[in-house]
């Protein structure tokens, strides 16, 4: 038996195309656009092979052959290099082989050809199978579910999944219609065998009912995450279920190093054990969290909100494999930084706007107000180096937590005097370099460092060189396969974003024997000077280098040109021989913001490197007046619509079919018995105005605690309510009379038409006075005489 239905086939094509489009709009790589045309070929092939007389084994062989042909044909368009087809195919195949080899040997795959090939293969299998199973079996679940699952995983790994949820909603909506259509086709086949009469409008009625029901189901489903987030047990269970997925995604991150992504590339900011440099991503204005911060103690302080630190550079990305995982309880554990000089301990209050498993902190964290799981390195001398803090359970939108951090406020003289007597654990972990680092990169670092004799001046010189010679760009193309990424960046491409700036600085510093590592998270964001609250947006996602100074600890530097430079105070002269513990307090009072150099005032959003001459000390961001105009316009429009609806004369003689009655009838037409609650709703909605108005008497009695018995007549019920509510006696009497006239007497058309509006107004009056008496009793307010 073969199935063919043009509406079902059309729905399937559109649904699969939406799934392919969902993958394309992620912009993980530009070449993903080939998937859109590929799935159309896949569905068409599946439909044709399903209609054929071939055995399923032969169908599988033919579908595989078609798939390889179409996939390599599409890949040749975007990845092939050469003038003839043979050369292009060989070059593309060679790139694919190298990418597979890197994946097997657990090296980062920086060529997007592997990811595009895997996605093309996956979507070809799903689309061809969907078309085949439609025409061969008419099985809706087999046709829709595989593609739907793939689309779901793509969706949750897209940092902009909130704004792109319409793709998923559209797919689910089409899947419900598809399921209903195939169910109807199966039933229709049975009805025809049994020679059951089918009304011509049955299929259209069922489609209309399914569309309404599907819309309701999707709306309800979209409210489930908010409900789950409000129930801690459900949220905790969800955290336990999803944690293995995040761990698996971290282990597979090498395979996706070629994709466009920058720091903060996930909606939940989950940073795995591998951080590729990425190719860039679109930055948005969406708020991720806010931070209430204290006044800055010194002009050299810059706030960074760190999520994780990485220490090992493998030539294509950063790795971190903490030696231990420990649980931190806010009532019992506090990290100790007392042996470090030139630091300032203070507290911050974070408010999450999106769900986070990662606890963002100002470096270096000392204490967090909620239970966390810390990824740490524990060294032989007892030093505990915290790489990441993970919330347990995950942070929910609106959740608030406090962090106490030890920030560096060391002066330039203190940093110069700290020397290079590094602890052994710092030397072992933070001077590592792979063999891929080129000689000319090391030579350039030595050339920049030649005039200086201390780690601070060398670090500052490299920072300034990168700011002056590397242009900021949100997008970086794939580096040549045979080139070291940083060598290519510095000497040829000379464009990049924060990941590339920070990595270049760390590699040059390590080649000179200066320990450094990369930190990822967010820049400090936009400050409200009135409240000292920083609003951190997705566009503030950032990476920066941290350099280790003996007896001071990790210190942040800013080589990325689209962030303003860090300008630390010179400070008093420091004798290196006297650079010991403890240090006397720098100041008993924080420095007011109005005394800080305007170059360091963080009111701007930090995405553009401003001209210092254009920065004003009293710059205060003000909201756009267009927002206020928009709000006023919307409110005025809503008021006008409501006023118009209330002023329209009501035609009580017009007979319309209520929605509940229509839905109940459509379900019955489909041969399904409607649920009891729907039957009751449809019955009440179909009653005439007199019966609905009279029902107000029964509701009022129940509301006032005088529930009527079944044997009470309408007159007795009206009399009972009049005793309780004498002020509404006339309205109650009118409702009873109209109900009697409708139920028992011969209707007088002229009289009924004349009294319908009065009946409606009487019911409204009874309801109003009933509620007033109800609240008077509830709040014990005496009724006025």
C-alpha positions as semicolon CSV with decimal commas, in nm:
position;residue;x (nm);y (nm);z (nm)
1;X;0,000;0,000;0,000
2;X;0,122;0,350;-0,085
3;X;0,000;0,673;0,067
4;X;-0,018;1,004;-0,111
5;X;-0,179;1,320;0,018
6;X;-0,079;1,658;-0,122
7;X;-0,170;1,859;0,193
8;X;0,032;1,624;0,414
9;X;0,331;1,632;0,176
10;X;0,317;2,013;0,164
11;X;0,308;2,038;0,543
12;X;0,606;1,803;0,569
13;X;0,814;2,003;0,321
14;X;0,746;2,330;0,501
15;X;0,819;2,178;0,844
16;X;1,153;2,026;0,741
17;X;1,251;2,350;0,567
18;X;1,177;2,543;0,887
19;X;1,410;2,307;1,076
20;X;1,686;2,370;0,820
21;X;1,623;2,743;0,839
22;X;1,652;2,725;1,218
23;X;2,002;2,584;1,178
24;X;2,096;2,849;0,922
25;X;1,991;3,148;1,135
26;X;2,229;3,046;1,412
27;X;2,507;3,190;1,190
28;X;2,746;2,935;1,337
29;X;2,910;2,939;0,996
30;X;2,807;3,106;0,672
31;X;2,816;2,781;0,474
32;X;2,516;2,636;0,662
33;X;2,283;2,795;0,407
34;X;2,333;2,492;0,181
35;X;2,121;2,284;0,422
36;X;1,807;2,470;0,312
37;X;1,822;2,347;-0,048
38;X;1,959;2,010;0,058
39;X;1,651;1,920;0,265
40;X;1,422;1,998;-0,028
41;X;1,611;1,744;-0,237
42;X;1,598;1,503;0,058
43;X;1,221;1,522;0,105
44;X;1,159;1,492;-0,268
45;X;1,385;1,186;-0,287
46;X;1,213;1,027;0,011
47;X;0,865;1,086;-0,131
48;X;0,964;0,937;-0,466
49;X;1,142;0,636;-0,318
50;X;0,849;0,574;-0,086
51;X;0,610;0,564;-0,382
52;X;0,837;0,325;-0,572
53;X;0,809;-0,053;-0,575
54;X;1,166;-0,097;-0,443
55;X;1,236;-0,302;-0,132
56;X;1,339;-0,098;0,173
57;X;1,699;-0,227;0,153
58;X;1,733;-0,105;-0,204
59;X;1,564;0,220;-0,102
60;X;1,830;0,267;0,171
61;X;2,111;0,211;-0,080
62;X;1,963;0,450;-0,334
63;X;1,890;0,716;-0,067
64;X;2,253;0,691;0,053
65;X;2,383;0,731;-0,300
66;X;2,157;1,028;-0,365
67;X;2,261;1,179;-0,034
68;X;2,635;1,153;-0,096
69;X;2,591;1,303;-0,441
70;X;2,386;1,601;-0,324
71;X;2,599;1,660;-0,013
72;X;2,931;1,663;-0,197
73;X;2,777;1,867;-0,475
74;X;2,670;2,133;-0,222
75;X;3,000;2,119;-0,032
76;X;3,189;2,165;-0,358
77;X;3,012;2,499;-0,404
78;X;3,150;2,649;-0,086
79;X;3,464;2,452;0,006
80;X;3,616;2,338;-0,321
81;X;3,932;2,511;-0,446
82;X;4,043;2,488;-0,806
83;X;3,933;2,552;-1,163
84;X;3,793;2,209;-1,248
85;X;3,553;1,979;-1,065
86;X;3,819;1,715;-1,003
87;X;4,053;1,960;-0,829
88;X;3,776;2,112;-0,624
89;X;3,652;1,773;-0,510
90;X;4,002;1,661;-0,409
91;X;4,070;1,980;-0,212
92;X;3,740;1,956;-0,030
93;X;3,791;1,587;0,047
94;X;4,140;1,658;0,178
95;X;4,007;1,927;0,413
96;X;3,741;1,686;0,535
97;X;4,002;1,415;0,599
98;X;4,224;1,653;0,800
99;X;3,927;1,763;1,008
100;X;3,833;1,401;1,085
101;X;4,192;1,328;1,181
102;X;4,198;1,624;1,421
103;X;3,872;1,508;1,574
104;X;3,996;1,153;1,631
105;X;4,322;1,277;1,784
106;X;4,125;1,516;2,010
107;X;4,266;1,830;1,853
108;X;4,056;2,135;1,779
109;X;3,883;2,128;1,441
110;X;3,914;2,482;1,307
111;X;3,786;2,410;0,956
112;X;3,403;2,441;0,933
113;X;3,386;2,176;0,658
114;X;3,345;1,894;0,912
115;X;3,056;2,057;1,095
116;X;2,878;2,148;0,770
117;X;2,927;1,794;0,641
118;X;2,785;1,640;0,959
119;X;2,486;1,874;0,957
120;X;2,424;1,808;0,588
121;X;2,439;1,432;0,645
122;X;2,209;1,454;0,946
123;X;1,947;1,665;0,773
124;X;1,961;1,456;0,455
125;X;1,889;1,139;0,656
126;X;1,602;1,303;0,845
127;X;1,444;1,469;0,542
128;X;1,469;1,166;0,313
129;X;1,337;0,936;0,585
130;X;1,049;1,173;0,656
131;X;0,941;1,169;0,292
132;X;0,981;0,792;0,267
133;X;0,786;0,711;0,582
134;X;0,503;0,942;0,476
135;X;0,435;0,772;0,144
136;X;0,524;0,419;0,256
137;X;0,368;0,408;0,605
138;X;0,191;0,741;0,669
139;X;0,349;0,744;1,015
140;X;0,347;1,098;1,151
141;X;0,574;1,031;1,450
142;X;0,850;0,873;1,243
143;X;0,833;1,156;0,993
144;X;0,839;1,446;1,237
145;X;1,011;1,333;1,556
146;X;1,377;1,288;1,441
147;X;1,391;1,631;1,275
148;X;1,210;1,784;1,572
149;X;1,464;1,644;1,820
150;X;1,754;1,775;1,609
151;X;1,587;2,115;1,588
152;X;1,538;2,121;1,965
153;X;1,908;2,060;2,035
154;X;2,003;2,327;1,782
155;X;1,761;2,562;1,953
156;X;1,895;2,519;2,307
157;X;2,254;2,567;2,188
158;X;2,176;2,894;2,013
159;X;2,257;3,197;2,233
160;X;1,956;3,379;2,089
161;X;1,704;3,101;2,142
162;X;1,458;3,334;2,315
163;X;1,418;3,564;2,014
164;X;1,414;3,269;1,772
165;X;1,154;3,057;1,947
166;X;0,902;3,121;1,670
167;X;1,085;2,866;1,454
168;X;1,030;2,595;1,713
169;X;0,670;2,705;1,771
170;X;0,603;2,695;1,396
171;X;0,749;2,347;1,367
172;X;0,541;2,215;1,658
173;X;0,229;2,376;1,512
174;X;0,286;2,212;1,172
175;X;0,366;1,880;1,341
176;X;0,030;1,884;1,520
177;X;-0,154;1,957;1,195
178;X;0,047;1,683;1,022
179;X;-0,037;1,436;1,297
180;X;-0,406;1,521;1,274
181;X;-0,405;1,493;0,895
182;X;-0,247;1,148;0,890
183;X;-0,476;1,026;1,165
184;X;-0,769;1,140;0,950
185;X;-0,626;0,961;0,646
186;X;-0,597;0,634;0,839
187;X;-0,954;0,665;0,968
188;X;-1,079;0,764;0,625
189;X;-0,934;0,447;0,477
190;X;-1,121;0,240;0,735
191;X;-1,442;0,431;0,680
192;X;-1,425;0,371;0,306
193;X;-1,372;-0,001;0,358
194;X;-1,680;-0,007;0,582
195;X;-1,867;0,214;0,331
196;X;-1,931;0,481;0,593
197;X;-2,080;0,803;0,457
198;X;-1,834;1,092;0,487
199;X;-1,960;1,451;0,471
200;X;-1,756;1,656;0,222
201;X;-1,661;1,919;0,480
202;X;-1,522;1,671;0,737
203;X;-1,158;1,712;0,640
204;X;-1,178;2,091;0,643
205;X;-1,358;2,095;0,978
206;X;-1,097;1,868;1,133
207;X;-0,814;2,084;0,999
208;X;-0,974;2,396;1,142
209;X;-1,025;2,232;1,482
210;X;-0,665;2,105;1,485
211;X;-0,526;2,451;1,409
212;X;-0,721;2,603;1,697
213;X;-0,621;2,324;1,936
214;X;-0,258;2,341;1,821
215;X;-0,240;2,713;1,888
216;X;-0,379;2,660;2,239
217;X;-0,132;2,376;2,310
218;X;0,166;2,583;2,195
219;X;0,063;2,880;2,409
220;X;0,027;2,652;2,712
221;X;0,359;2,480;2,641
222;X;0,542;2,813;2,622
223;X;0,427;2,891;2,977
224;X;0,567;2,567;3,122
225;X;0,930;2,693;3,164
226;X;0,810;2,987;3,372
227;X;0,605;2,750;3,587
228;X;0,897;2,512;3,629
229;X;1,132;2,798;3,719
230;X;0,896;2,900;4,000
231;X;0,901;2,551;4,155
232;X;1,241;2,468;4,314
233;X;1,196;2,086;4,312
234;X;1,129;2,087;3,937
235;X;1,422;2,323;3,876
236;X;1,657;2,102;4,083
237;X;1,546;1,792;3,894
238;X;1,603;1,973;3,565
239;X;1,955;2,069;3,675
240;X;2,038;1,706;3,751
241;X;1,903;1,590;3,416
242;X;2,084;1,853;3,207
243;X;2,422;1,841;3,381
244;X;2,541;1,527;3,190
245;X;2,443;1,700;2,867
246;X;2,658;2,002;2,948
247;X;2,949;1,777;3,042
248;X;2,917;1,587;2,714
249;X;2,900;1,915;2,522
250;X;3,220;2,025;2,692
251;X;3,400;1,704;2,591
252;X;3,290;1,745;2,229
253;X;3,378;2,114;2,211
254;X;3,692;2,038;2,002
255;X;3,468;1,934;1,715
256;X;3,302;2,274;1,702
257;X;3,602;2,504;1,731
258;X;3,536;2,633;1,379
259;X;3,195;2,778;1,458
260;X;3,122;3,146;1,501
261;X;3,106;3,205;1,874
262;X;3,265;3,444;2,115
263;X;3,272;3,441;2,495
264;X;2,927;3,426;2,638
265;X;2,817;3,221;2,338
266;X;2,544;3,037;2,528
267;X;2,233;3,172;2,687
268;X;2,332;3,010;3,014
269;X;2,704;3,091;2,978
270;X;2,814;2,735;3,043
271;X;3,190;2,724;2,982
272;X;3,326;2,377;2,921
273;X;3,681;2,248;2,958
274;X;3,772;2,377;2,610
275;X;3,737;2,732;2,483
276;X;3,790;2,780;2,108
277;X;3,887;3,126;1,988
278;X;3,578;3,119;1,767
279;X;3,493;3,323;1,461
280;X;3,263;3,578;1,621
281;X;2,893;3,621;1,683
282;X;2,622;3,885;1,680
283;X;2,613;4,090;1,999
284;X;2,278;4,201;2,140
285;X;2,136;4,446;2,392
286;X;1,967;4,178;2,604
287;X;2,045;4,211;2,977
288;X;2,210;3,907;3,138
289;X;2,252;4,041;3,493
290;X;2,296;4,355;3,700
291;X;2,554;4,419;3,972
292;X;2,525;4,655;4,266
293;X;2,883;4,758;4,335
294;X;3,050;4,971;4,602
295;X;3,231;5,295;4,513
296;X;3,574;5,230;4,365
297;X;3,854;5,254;4,617
298;X;4,112;5,372;4,363
299;X;4,127;5,509;4,012
300;X;4,303;5,195;3,886
301;X;4,013;4,963;3,968
302;X;3,819;4,819;3,676
303;X;3,536;4,577;3,738
304;X;3,531;4,250;3,544
305;X;3,272;3,976;3,596
306;X;3,459;3,650;3,555
307;X;3,295;3,317;3,471
308;X;3,600;3,094;3,422
309;X;3,977;3,096;3,375
310;X;4,179;2,874;3,138
311;X;4,549;2,791;3,165
312;X;4,654;2,559;2,876
313;X;4,693;2,678;2,516
314;X;4,694;2,391;2,263
315;X;4,748;2,596;1,948
316;X;4,382;2,634;1,855
317;X;4,202;2,699;2,183
318;X;4,221;2,708;2,559
319;X;4,185;2,411;2,789
320;X;4,131;2,374;3,161
321;X;4,116;2,046;3,348
322;X;4,082;2,125;3,720
323;X;4,250;1,877;3,951
324;X;3,961;1,870;4,197
325;X;3,598;1,965;4,245
326;X;3,490;2,087;4,588
327;X;3,159;2,200;4,734
328;X;3,157;2,541;4,898
329;X;2,900;2,625;5,166
330;X;2,858;2,996;5,240
331;X;2,826;2,924;5,614
332;X;3,149;2,729;5,637
333;X;3,396;2,812;5,359
334;X;3,582;3,133;5,282
335;X;3,886;3,146;5,054
336;X;4,193;3,313;5,202
337;X;4,387;3,587;5,018
338;X;4,545;3,747;5,326
339;X;4,900;3,682;5,202
340;X;4,859;3,907;4,899
341;X;4,944;4,275;4,895
342;X;4,776;4,556;4,707
343;X;4,428;4,408;4,712
344;X;4,094;4,540;4,824
345;X;3,818;4,314;4,961
346;X;3,459;4,424;4,896
347;X;3,111;4,283;4,830
348;X;2,886;4,284;4,521
349;X;2,520;4,197;4,471
350;X;2,429;4,017;4,147
351;X;2,075;3,986;4,003
352;X;2,035;3,727;3,726
353;X;1,813;3,808;3,428
354;X;1,862;3,473;3,249
355;X;1,922;3,121;3,387
356;X;2,288;3,057;3,476
357;X;2,471;2,748;3,596
358;X;2,786;2,962;3,625
359;X;2,831;3,199;3,919
360;X;2,988;3,520;3,790
361;X;3,216;3,698;4,034
362;X;3,457;3,987;4,048
363;X;3,804;3,829;4,060
364;X;3,925;3,692;4,292
365;X;3,621;3,541;4,476
366;X;3,652;3,499;4,853
367;X;3,294;3,409;4,950
368;X;2,959;3,351;4,776
369;X;2,623;3,371;4,950
370;X;2,487;3,047;4,797
371;X;2,612;2,688;4,775
372;X;2,847;2,637;4,481
373;X;3,064;2,370;4,326
374;X;3,417;2,497;4,263
375;X;3,650;2,368;3,990
376;X;3,992;2,419;4,148
377;X;4,358;2,337;4,121
378;X;4,509;2,225;4,454
379;X;4,886;2,261;4,461
380;X;5,150;2,100;4,683
381;X;5,209;2,415;4,887
382;X;4,840;2,429;4,984
383;X;4,741;2,699;4,733
384;X;4,386;2,672;4,603
385;X;4,342;2,823;4,255
386;X;3,973;2,867;4,169
387;X;3,895;2,832;3,798
388;X;3,512;2,836;3,802
389;X;3,216;2,842;4,041
390;X;2,897;2,657;3,946
391;X;2,567;2,722;4,121
392;X;2,399;2,425;4,287
393;X;2,115;2,446;4,189
394;X;2,141;2,673;3,885
395;X;2,055;3,040;3,912
396;X;1,705;3,134;3,799
397;X;1,600;3,465;3,641
398;X;1,542;3,719;3,916
399;X;1,759;3,536;4,170
400;X;1,997;3,750;4,377
401;X;2,329;3,645;4,527
402;X;2,619;3,823;4,699
403;X;2,989;3,783;4,625
404;X;3,282;3,900;4,834
405;X;3,593;3,943;4,619
406;X;3,955;4,043;4,661
407;X;4,025;4,296;4,384
408;X;4,363;4,430;4,291
409;X;4,423;4,800;4,345
410;X;4,800;4,779;4,332
411;X;4,982;5,086;4,204
412;X;5,228;5,083;3,917
413;X;5,520;5,112;4,158
414;X;5,395;4,813;4,358
415;X;5,357;4,606;4,042
416;X;5,707;4,703;3,926
417;X;5,856;4,615;4,264
418;X;5,689;4,275;4,291
419;X;5,969;4,116;4,087
420;X;5,968;3,772;3,925
421;X;6,009;3,533;4,217
422;X;5,711;3,319;4,114
423;X;5,579;3,025;4,320
424;X;5,652;2,688;4,167
425;X;5,284;2,615;4,099
426;X;5,261;2,932;3,890
427;X;5,569;2,838;3,686
428;X;5,441;2,483;3,628
429;X;5,089;2,580;3,519
430;X;5,111;2,921;3,355
431;X;5,425;2,924;3,138
432;X;5,315;2,640;2,908
433;X;5,344;2,691;2,532
434;X;5,290;2,442;2,248
435;X;5,544;2,380;1,973
436;X;5,314;2,556;1,724
437;X;5,417;2,901;1,853
438;X;5,637;3,049;1,580
439;X;5,985;3,193;1,620
440;X;5,884;3,532;1,483
441;X;5,606;3,561;1,742
442;X;5,865;3,503;2,015
443;X;6,108;3,743;1,845
444;X;5,841;4,014;1,833
445;X;5,773;3,970;2,206
446;X;6,144;4,000;2,280
447;X;6,171;4,311;2,064
448;X;5,880;4,481;2,246
449;X;6,021;4,383;2,589
450;X;6,381;4,480;2,519
451;X;6,368;4,834;2,669
452;X;6,217;4,717;3,001
453;X;6,351;4,535;3,306
454;X;6,039;4,428;3,498
455;X;5,727;4,217;3,423
456;X;5,482;4,505;3,465
457;X;5,643;4,736;3,209
458;X;5,684;4,445;2,966
459;X;5,316;4,350;3,006
460;X;5,205;4,709;2,961
461;X;5,422;4,747;2,650
462;X;5,272;4,436;2,488
463;X;4,924;4,555;2,584
464;X;4,982;4,890;2,414
465;X;5,135;4,725;2,106
466;X;4,825;4,509;2,055
467;X;4,593;4,807;2,103
468;X;4,786;5,003;1,842
469;X;4,844;4,731;1,581
470;X;4,541;4,497;1,591
471;X;4,207;4,628;1,460
472;X;3,890;4,522;1,640
473;X;3,646;4,314;1,436
474;X;3,349;4,110;1,563
475;X;3,412;3,848;1,296
476;X;3,732;3,656;1,217
477;X;3,755;3,421;0,915
478;X;3,899;3,074;0,944
479;X;4,278;3,081;0,967
480;X;4,477;2,889;0,703
481;X;4,517;2,522;0,797
482;X;4,897;2,525;0,786
483;X;4,940;2,840;0,997
484;X;4,961;2,913;1,368
485;X;4,652;3,119;1,452
486;X;4,830;3,386;1,655
487;X;5,115;3,419;1,406
488;X;4,855;3,467;1,131
489;X;4,667;3,719;1,346
490;X;4,969;3,931;1,437
491;X;5,159;3,937;1,109
492;X;4,892;3,902;0,841
493;X;4,526;3,935;0,930
494;X;4,573;4,191;1,212
495;X;4,202;4,192;1,301
496;X;4,020;4,015;1,581
497;X;3,804;4,039;1,889
498;X;3,877;3,995;2,259
499;X;3,963;3,622;2,249
500;X;4,239;3,693;1,998
501;X;4,376;4,001;2,174
502;X;4,397;3,820;2,509
503;X;4,549;3,504;2,361
504;X;4,813;3,697;2,168
505;X;4,920;3,883;2,482
506;X;4,934;3,568;2,695
507;X;5,146;3,379;2,439
508;X;5,397;3,663;2,407
509;X;5,416;3,702;2,786
510;X;5,469;3,331;2,843
511;X;5,745;3,326;2,582
512;X;5,922;3,586;2,801
513;X;5,874;3,386;3,121
514;X;5,585;3,593;3,258
515;X;5,293;3,376;3,386
516;X;4,953;3,464;3,240
517;X;4,615;3,305;3,174
518;X;4,288;3,394;3,000
519;X;3,967;3,480;3,185
520;X;3,622;3,488;3,025
521;X;3,298;3,647;3,134
522;X;3,175;4,003;3,091
523;X;3,314;4,354;3,092
524;X;3,167;4,572;3,363
525;X;2,877;4,708;3,155
526;X;2,693;5,038;3,185
527;X;2,691;5,214;3,521
528;X;2,401;5,411;3,669
529;X;2,575;5,690;3,865
530;X;2,274;5,742;4,092
531;X;2,265;5,383;4,224
532;X;2,611;5,254;4,128
533;X;2,440;4,956;3,962
534;X;2,604;4,811;3,651
535;X;2,378;4,672;3,379
536;X;2,560;4,393;3,196
537;X;2,431;4,298;2,851
538;X;2,510;4,016;2,614
539;X;2,719;4,256;2,405
540;X;2,952;4,297;2,706
541;X;3,073;3,935;2,673
542;X;3,450;3,961;2,702
543;X;3,783;3,785;2,746
544;X;4,093;3,937;2,903
545;X;4,440;3,830;3,022
546;X;4,529;3,791;3,388
547;X;4,899;3,822;3,475
548;X;5,050;3,687;3,797
549;X;5,262;3,916;4,017
550;X;5,438;3,774;4,324
551;X;5,276;3,874;4,658
552;X;5,000;4,055;4,466
553;X;4,827;3,775;4,276
554;X;4,638;3,783;3,949
555;X;4,607;4,127;3,786
556;X;4,385;4,213;3,487
557;X;4,511;4,387;3,172
558;X;4,312;4,522;2,877
559;X;4,465;4,477;2,529
560;X;4,131;4,486;2,340
561;X;4,100;4,819;2,163
562;X;3,720;4,848;2,190
563;X;3,757;4,863;2,569
564;X;3,905;5,170;2,731
565;X;4,262;5,131;2,859
566;X;4,335;5,055;3,222
567;X;4,523;5,349;3,375
568;X;4,656;5,265;3,719
569;X;4,794;5,530;3,957
570;X;5,172;5,559;3,994
571;X;5,165;5,544;4,376
572;X;5,444;5,602;4,622
573;X;5,792;5,463;4,553
574;X;5,833;5,105;4,677
575;X;6,160;4,938;4,771
576;X;6,169;4,588;4,628
577;X;6,360;4,466;4,934
578;X;6,083;4,592;5,159
579;X;5,804;4,449;4,944
580;X;5,668;4,224;5,218
581;X;5,362;4,169;5,433
582;X;5,153;4,320;5,565
583;X;5,068;4,640;5,382
584;X;4,913;4,933;5,562
585;X;4,568;5,043;5,444
586;X;4,584;5,271;5,141
587;X;4,290;5,478;5,250
588;X;4,021;5,450;5,512
589;X;3,756;5,599;5,282
590;X;3,671;5,504;4,922
591;X;3,754;5,763;4,661
592;X;3,435;5,943;4,548
593;X;3,344;5,895;4,183
594;X;3,362;6,265;4,110
595;X;3,735;6,266;4,205
596;X;3,822;5,990;3,959
597;X;3,977;6,078;3,627
598;X;3,695;6,110;3,372
599;X;3,892;5,879;3,143
600;X;3,804;5,601;3,387
601;X;3,437;5,691;3,441
602;X;3,250;5,382;3,325
603;X;2,920;5,543;3,224
604;X;2,966;5,448;2,859
605;X;2,887;5,099;2,740
606;X;3,251;5,031;2,651
607;X;3,191;4,898;2,300
608;X;3,368;5,187;2,119
609;X;3,708;5,333;2,201
610;X;3,613;5,699;2,265
611;X;3,823;6,007;2,211
612;X;3,942;6,118;2,558
613;X;3,882;6,483;2,466
614;X;3,514;6,409;2,408
615;X;3,459;6,247;2,747
616;X;3,287;6,480;2,994
617;X;3,315;6,422;3,371
618;X;2,942;6,478;3,418
619;X;2,831;6,243;3,139
620;X;2,508;6,071;3,244
621;X;2,319;5,838;3,008
622;X;1,956;5,938;2,968
623;X;1,677;5,720;2,834
624;X;1,558;5,788;2,482
625;X;1,244;6,008;2,468
626;X;1,109;5,775;2,200
627;X;1,050;5,510;2,466
628;X;0,828;5,742;2,666
629;X;0,642;5,848;2,352
630;X;0,588;5,483;2,259
631;X;0,450;5,395;2,603
632;X;0,214;5,693;2,604
633;X;0,099;5,612;2,251
634;X;0,026;5,249;2,335
635;X;-0,164;5,344;2,650
636;X;-0,367;5,605;2,463
637;X;-0,449;5,361;2,186
638;X;-0,564;5,094;2,432
639;X;-0,781;5,351;2,610
640;X;-0,940;5,450;2,279
641;X;-1,008;5,090;2,182
642;X;-1,169;5,011;2,518
643;X;-1,377;5,327;2,508
644;X;-1,496;5,249;2,157
645;X;-1,595;4,895;2,250
646;X;-1,787;5,014;2,556
647;X;-1,970;5,285;2,360
648;X;-2,094;5,060;2,080
649;X;-2,467;4,982;2,099
650;X;-2,530;4,613;2,162
651;X;-2,764;4,422;1,933
652;X;-2,931;4,176;2,171
653;X;-3,141;4,027;1,892
654;X;-2,841;3,911;1,692
655;X;-2,789;3,536;1,724
656;X;-2,425;3,414;1,700
657;X;-2,268;3,077;1,765
658;X;-2,036;3,094;2,070
659;X;-1,681;2,962;2,029
660;X;-1,730;2,679;2,280
661;X;-2,039;2,559;2,090
662;X;-1,847;2,568;1,762
663;X;-1,553;2,368;1,906
664;X;-1,788;2,112;2,063
665;X;-1,968;2,060;1,731
666;X;-1,643;2,019;1,536
667;X;-1,521;1,753;1,779
668;X;-1,847;1,564;1,744
669;X;-1,821;1,581;1,365
670;X;-1,480;1,416;1,385
671;X;-1,640;1,119;1,562
672;X;-1,491;1,205;1,902
673;X;-1,694;1,247;2,218
674;X;-1,624;1,590;2,369
675;X;-1,518;1,603;2,737
676;X;-1,790;1,672;2,992
677;X;-1,662;2,016;3,089
678;X;-1,674;2,124;2,723
679;X;-2,028;1,991;2,689
680;X;-2,139;2,190;2,994
681;X;-1,969;2,505;2,867
682;X;-2,125;2,467;2,523
683;X;-2,473;2,409;2,675
684;X;-2,453;2,719;2,893
685;X;-2,316;2,930;2,608
686;X;-2,605;2,825;2,381
687;X;-2,877;2,931;2,627
688;X;-3,088;3,237;2,533
689;X;-3,040;3,568;2,710
690;X;-3,335;3,517;2,951
691;X;-3,195;3,185;3,078
692;X;-2,842;3,327;3,116
693;X;-2,977;3,631;3,304
694;X;-3,187;3,412;3,535
695;X;-2,878;3,202;3,613
696;X;-2,740;3,514;3,783
697;X;-2,998;3,456;4,063
698;X;-2,859;3,108;4,130
699;X;-2,498;3,233;4,128
700;X;-2,584;3,517;4,364
701;X;-2,750;3,280;4,613
702;X;-2,447;3,050;4,612
703;X;-2,211;3,346;4,645
704;X;-2,402;3,477;4,948
705;X;-2,417;3,139;5,121
706;X;-2,784;3,056;5,046
707;X;-2,739;2,776;4,795
708;X;-3,087;2,679;4,656
709;X;-3,217;2,324;4,664
710;X;-3,309;2,143;4,347
711;X;-3,683;2,157;4,419
712;X;-3,696;2,535;4,465
713;X;-3,896;2,707;4,191
714;X;-3,770;3,019;4,011
715;X;-4,015;3,232;4,214
716;X;-3,889;3,085;4,544
717;X;-3,530;3,145;4,446
718;X;-3,609;3,504;4,351
719;X;-3,790;3,559;4,681
720;X;-3,496;3,416;4,880
721;X;-3,251;3,647;4,705
722;X;-3,482;3,947;4,753
723;X;-3,483;3,883;5,132
724;X;-3,106;3,891;5,134
725;X;-3,070;4,174;4,882
726;X;-3,385;4,391;4,903
727;X;-3,224;4,681;4,715
728;X;-3,216;4,465;4,398
729;X;-3,576;4,347;4,433
730;X;-3,704;4,508;4,112
731;X;-3,423;4,363;3,904
732;X;-3,471;4,017;4,058
733;X;-3,845;4,026;3,989
734;X;-3,781;4,124;3,623
735;X;-3,539;3,833;3,577
736;X;-3,793;3,584;3,717
737;X;-4,076;3,720;3,501
738;X;-3,871;3,709;3,182
739;X;-3,758;3,356;3,261
740;X;-4,120;3,248;3,313
741;X;-4,222;3,416;2,989
742;X;-3,945;3,242;2,799
743;X;-3,998;2,899;2,956
744;X;-4,373;2,858;2,996
745;X;-4,574;3,121;2,808
746;X;-4,624;3,167;2,438
747;X;-4,354;3,412;2,336
748;X;-4,462;3,759;2,233
749;X;-4,200;3,866;1,982
750;X;-4,252;4,239;2,021
751;X;-4,246;4,221;2,404
752;X;-3,934;4,003;2,413
753;X;-3,742;4,225;2,173
754;X;-3,844;4,528;2,376
755;X;-3,726;4,378;2,711
756;X;-3,399;4,204;2,616
757;X;-3,181;4,505;2,697
758;X;-3,368;4,554;3,025
759;X;-3,313;4,187;3,111
760;X;-2,939;4,222;3,050
761;X;-2,918;4,540;3,261
762;X;-3,114;4,372;3,543
763;X;-2,867;4,081;3,550
764;X;-2,574;4,325;3,561
765;X;-2,737;4,514;3,852
766;X;-2,797;4,195;4,051
767;X;-2,436;4,085;3,998
768;X;-2,301;4,425;4,102
769;X;-2,503;4,444;4,425
770;X;-2,425;4,080;4,509
771;X;-2,051;4,137;4,489
772;X;-2,080;4,456;4,695
773;X;-2,262;4,269;4,974
774;X;-2,014;3,983;4,949
775;X;-1,715;4,212;5,011
776;X;-1,899;4,401;5,283
777;X;-1,941;4,073;5,467
778;X;-1,586;3,967;5,390
779;X;-1,427;4,282;5,532
780;X;-1,701;4,341;5,795
781;X;-1,801;4,677;5,651
782;X;-2,146;4,789;5,764
783;X;-2,392;4,862;5,488
784;X;-2,483;5,233;5,476
785;X;-2,839;5,324;5,570
